[in-house]
Amino acid sequence: MKTPWHIAASFTVFGACLMFAWISRALTAGSAAPFTDAAAETGLEFRHFIGATGSYYTPEIMGSGVAVLDYDGDGDLDVFLLQGAMLDKTKSLADLLFPAPERHFPGNRLFRNELIPTGKLHFVDVTDQAGVAGNGAFGMGAAVGDYDNDGYSDLFVTNYGRNMLYHNNGNGTFTDVTAVAGVGEDSFSASAAFLDYDRDGYLDLFVTRYNAFTVQGNKKCYNYAGGREYCGPGDYASLASKLYHNDGHGHFVNVTQQSGIGSATGNGLGVVCADFNGDGWPDIYVANDKTPNHLWMNQHDGTFKDLALFSGAAYNADGKALSGMGVTAADFDGDGDEDIFITNLTGEPNSLFQNDGAGSFEDVTNTYGLGQASFPFTGFGTLWFDYDNDGLLDLFVANGEVRVIDSQRGTPFPFRQRSQLFHHEGKTYREVASGGVFDQLHVNRGAAFGDIDNDGDIDIVVTNANGPVRLLLNQVGARNHWLEAQLRGVKSNRDAYGARVTLYRKGRTPMWRRVAADGSYLSAQDPRVHFGLGGDADLAKAPIEKLVITWPGGASETFDAPKVDQLLRLVEGSGKPMK
């Protein structure tokens, strides 16, 4: 078993795979749609199961997430998919409204990417060997991080039920260490994120919780026509999120109350961790469903204060608490700070909060053309990413309803919508013309982003409540140049979560990226940072001058201008220190 940092023997194969992908994409890029669904042809065959028996249990409509991670350290991204369950144990399979998948139920599934060893993008189900099928609970979300700094990605799973922490053994298997680690909360959890909030070099864990729904206390809710519907977030009491501190010895301490996180409740769904006020410490933003969003500002002493209301990020411009689902944070406007984008319910605009650099936000959704386009849709998974490698951050939104769509009434699971792709055009966003995968109707939920085929552009894995997974392979990014970087912390946490990478180009505003796997909805992303660099003429006009990394502990290093169209592996302490 190779470790993530001793895979020199794989570089030759990696290069061959990359060159093959580059050539094949270049031949087809002129006529290709932005993305094509390659799940079936690559062996990524999985069907989500909600276990519906007509009782309208809330977790059924929430769907489940997905994580992309290099669990075996071979240099390509594997895929972990969360599966649902039958919540009423008194029912049998005969009571199901929809049949259970023959091959993908019960249990979560881990698919190993065979790209590096074979040169071909193909997935193999290794769930049984890896030991990550779950505990029978309804799978919600996943977070990925090397919590013990041993060089292997560990996996945290949230459930409606008892959460689970899997320790990566480094030999293709995982061990359930939930009890030993002390993170087995039994509740209705949603998204989770690893972060080093106290900068001690170990990843801590933040877990959102949705509401106090229970099977035993299930309520009957109805639509305007008197038909049964899934209950809304306000029909059950909201809950506080959880914060666990990593003691560096394989155990997490629940510090929810002493940290201040327990001082506010909300219907938490999405979470993203970033330094929003530029003080060098990671903060936490939670997208809440129909309750005010939370912005937990780090006080540098192990405590947090919710400053969302004060900062302008609790409500939208109309003073409303919207139905926050998915969330992403990045520097979309190129001014060096972290902005926030949130997906919301049909009839509500999605929310774009622009940061002034000091942690105060303005709702500029309509200014950037993202309001009206989102009204007909209920958004879930989302991320800022540069799909066409032109240097500007675009947006993908996975859409799917939670209330019956009238035009689909009478059809099985009438909640299907199409997803959206928004192209950043400097001062506005424009929805990319529909077609192909963007004409297909699904009950889209989780979305995980990463360079699945190692060709220099970002692909997307999208989950579908009560439906098949989709692998959206990028068909246009290879038209332009790119650069990716994988960081390894030494004094910092080994994943370098929270580090900022700044790329300097001659005559251009610097480009900032954050190392993280959080954001979206119930999902975990590729932590490798990605820069789109434009075409030949653009790169010649504005060549790269240098890279600067600010590590989570605050120290900064400079790295000389690299060659483009490659993945860099940068180790803390190997650059030139900056004073």
Summary of the structure (lengths in Angstrom):
residues: 579
radius of gyration: 21.9
end to end distance: 39.3
largest distance: 68.1
contacts: 2113
relative contact order: 0.14
helix: 13%
strand: 35%
